[in-house]
Amino acid sequence: MLKIAYRTAITKCSVFRNGVAAAALSLALTVPNMAAAAVCVVPAQENALQVRMLQNELMVAALTCNQKAAYNGFVMRFKPQLSTEGKHLQSFFSQKYGSRSTKELNGFITRIANESSRRGMVQRGAFCRQAENIHSGSVNLNPAGLASYAKQFSFAGNHGFALCPTTVAASQAPSKPVKIANP
């Protein structure tokens, strides 16, 4: 009788351990995804991400499509804007990731470069033509309009961060009801 009770206890303990292990594994697999989903951007941060996506696209095209001169011209023309948006991007990563910000930013830049490179290899002709069109469109662009220019390209939104939900602050709500006149 003692052996049966002992075996039952061991079996229950094994089931419990397996259940705990499965729960821990499930949590470990879920938490990073929940953390990534929790990171969102406000419009100014999205501008910085989109400008970086544009710069990255053109950098990859410079190498893949032999457009180095056009890329260098782009960087020189928009150097102040690229620098400002780069600082905003660093600030965003620092704010969201703290002490891991440099590692996360480097990982982000590597990920988007790899994605651009993959598209450049798969869609080489179209990829290179699009880069040429981007360069042509940016030649007469007012430098202050770079963030707006970047938004129009589909790849610019592929940065992997969602926009943060917007809420109306109580202080911004009208203090008095608005009267609507009857016709």
Salt bridges, closest charged atoms under 4 A:
GLU46 OE2 - HIS159 NE2 3.29
GLU57 OE1 - ARG119 NH2 2.65
GLU85 OE1 - HIS88 ND1 3.51
GLU104 OE2 - ARG100 NE 3.61
GLU115 OE2 - ARG118 NH2 2.75
GLU115 OE2 - ARG119 NE 3.69
